[in-house]
Every structure is written in structure tokens, then in C-alpha cells.
Amino acid sequence: MPAVTPAPAPARCLEGPGTQEWGVSQRPAPSPRRVGLVGYFGWGNFGDELMLRVWQDAFRDVAPAEPVHSLLRKPYFTERADAVARRHDSIVIGGGDLVVPDNMSSLYWNRAWLERPIVLAGIGVALERERCRPDVVDRLRTFFSHEAVRSITVRDRGSAMWIEQQLTPAVPVHISADLAFAADLPPADERAPGRVGVVLRKTPSAGDRQTVDRIHAWANRHGLDLELLCLAVGTTRDQELEGIRDVFGDRFPVRACYSVEEMCRAVGACAALFTAKFHGAVIAARYGIPALSLRPTHKIGALAEQLGDAGLVRNPLHLTDDQLWETVHRPVPAEAVRSAEQSARDTVRRTVTAVMSV
């Protein structure tokens, strides 16, 4: 059979908030307002670092915006949280599954943030968690129903329904595409028609080993090259590389990355991607690359529904060689990707407007 040929990349608008393409003829000087960003920023996880880049790009021309925490471990701050809150005029909480029904984060949902106007944007609920602690839900309800919360946007319908049913939100809950669809992407590295990328998480499981072996055997039969991609930077990259080496040794080539741009370019250089990371699938779609998820999570199912791409959630272990070949060669739904990009950009713009108007 011929080598894997990538689907054509969907047309993308690379403009971001505050650029000429967004209708701003001259860049204004940043205001003295300070915006605090709350999220899983700094640990090096691919999707979270993308989200941080989205927010910093969005606010670059209007106000300084930086993560509120100064430590990557509890208590996350070198001073009292209320003192941190007072240094900011507004708080943006956004990106990732920050609502966890069985765990109350003292970083994400610190009551000190309620001293300032709050915009929640791009968040999700970790619906895969089996436990739901009543005390956590009660504390989350106190936060979400507070008058300080000015806007709530989540990335999927399931998260919206859970928040509406459980947390009595102070304002209507809106749904947007994941905000990584708004990130400016660099040009991809040169695409290798026969390169199949596989993205794993920190500690590959026995199921991961079985899946990688299956993909490798299939790729070998079709003359394709398998490469493990470590989509993380910093401490998380180091942990993931250690986990990959412990499980696979030197059986496969491994690509480590050292920046958000390099991670995106690595995804864009693949002809197809098998990914255990949600944002690997998001960025693959934006580069026009067919992807298959290695984790059957709620959010990946929601993404597949949003894009109209059922192939995204097909498990390689449950497919014959011919079915896997057809799934890897399916076209990427370019129009749905463009719609998701527009949805995410609109949400980012509305967030900036909401923050600057309070």
C-alpha cells in the first residue's frame, strides 16, 4: 500500500487579539490594569501552556496578564492569597478541566479571588472522576454563585449541564470550542508522508504498551515510521521522558520538545497522530492531520461530536488493519475546524472585553 498521505490542512486565520488583522490599526499602550491568570500554568503540560499563550497574546496590547501563583507546589504563593488578589484588577480563570468534583483546588478556587471581578473562560469539568464529594460541590457552588463571577464559558455541553445542575451559577453558562483553537500556530515542520506520531502521558500503562505495539506492527507492515512525541516542556517533559524510557527503552525514536512552538510544529510534521492527550487532537485537527485518541474521555468524545469526526474516537486495538488504514486516511473536517477556531477566538475577544469593562 502507498505511504500515508496527509489530508490538506484547513485554512486558518492566524490573527490573534490585538493584531492588525483584528481591525486594530495602531496598538494602544497597555493600561495600568493588571489581570491575574488562574490555571495549571507553568508545569509544562501541552494544553495548559497553549492556554497561557492564548491569554497572554490576547491581553498583550491592553493590560499586563500573568499567572497569579509563584510556586509550582502548595501553597502556590509566597504571600497570602488575598494580598495576591489585591494586586490584580480582574481575575481570569480558564483552560482545562479545572472543575474536579472530588477535589477542591486552593489555586483555582481560592476564595480570595472573589474579592475581584472574575471571568471563567474555556473551563471543563472532569466528568471521568468517579467520586463526587458533597463538600467539594458545596464549596464550588459558593464560588460559582458569587456575584464576583461576571461570565462563564465552558468547552462542552456536558460541562455546562453539570455546572448548571450542581453549582447554581451566578450568570448563564455559555459553550465555546476549546480555547486552544484560538492559539496562533507556527508553520509545521516539513511533513514526512510516512511518519506516524504517538503521544503518551506521564506513565504509559499496560494498555498503552499494547496499543503502541499494535500501531508499530501495523506501521511496519505498511512501511511507515513510528515516532513517540513528548508533548510537554519543563518538569512535565522530564517526567514523561523518564516514563517513556522506563517502558519502551530505546525501541522507538522519541522527540522531546522545549517550547510551545516546537510542540505544535512536531504535531504538524506528522502524517497521522495517535494521541493520549486531548490537545494533541486539537492541534492535529488545526494542521489538517487525522488523529485517533488513545483515551476514551468525555472531552475527546465532545470534540469528536463538535467536529463531526467519529474516527477520532476509534480505538486502534478494535480495528482491523484495513479499518485502521481507512481511519488514518479519513479527511479532516476543515469547515468544522474553522468554525471551532472562530468560536474560540470570539470567546477570547469577549473575555478581554468583559475584563476591561469591569
Stockholm file with secondary structure:
# STOCKHOLM 1.0

chainA/1-358         MPAVTPAPAPARCLEGPGTQEWGVSQRPAPSPRRVGLVGYFGWGNFGDELMLRVWQDAFRDVAPAEPVHSLLRKPYFTERADAVARRHDSIVIGGGDLVVPDNMSSLYWNRAWLERPIVLAGIGVALERERCRPDVVDRLRTFFSHEAVRSITVRDRGSAMWIEQQLTPAVPVHISADLAFAADLPPADERAPGRVGVVLRKTPSAGDRQTVDRIHAWANRHGLDLELLCLAVGTTRDQELEGIRDVFGDRFPVRACYSVEEMCRAVGACAALFTAKFHGAVIAARYGIPALSLRPTHKIGALAEQLGDAGLVRNPLHLTDDQLWETVHRPVPAEAVRSAEQSARDTVRRTVTAVMSV
#=GR chainA/1-358 SS CCCCCCCCCCCCCCCCTTSGGGTCSSCCCCCSCCEEEESSCSSCBHHHHHHHHHHHHHHTTTSCEEESCCCSSTTCCSSCHHHHHHTCSEEEEEEEEEEBTTBCCTTTTCGGGGGSCEEEEEEEECTTCSCCCHHHHHHHHHHHTSTTEEEEEESSHHHHHHHHHHSCCSSCEEECCCGGGGSCCCCCCCCCTTEEEEECCSSCCHHHHHHHHHHHHHHHHTTCEEEEEECBCHHHHHHHHHHHHHHHTTSSCEEECSSHHHHHHHHHTCSEEEESSHHHHHHHHHTTCCEEESSCCHHHHHHHHHHTCGGGGCCGGGSCHHHHHHHHTSCCCHHHHHHHHHHHHHHHHHHHHHHHTC
#=GC SS_cons         CCCCCCCCCCCCCCCCTTSGGGTCSSCCCCCSCCEEEESSCSSCBHHHHHHHHHHHHHHTTTSCEEESCCCSSTTCCSSCHHHHHHTCSEEEEEEEEEEBTTBCCTTTTCGGGGGSCEEEEEEEECTTCSCCCHHHHHHHHHHHTSTTEEEEEESSHHHHHHHHHHSCCSSCEEECCCGGGGSCCCCCCCCCTTEEEEECCSSCCHHHHHHHHHHHHHHHHTTCEEEEEECBCHHHHHHHHHHHHHHHTTSSCEEECSSHHHHHHHHHTCSEEEESSHHHHHHHHHTTCCEEESSCCHHHHHHHHHHTCGGGGCCGGGSCHHHHHHHHTSCCCHHHHHHHHHHHHHHHHHHHHHHHTC
//
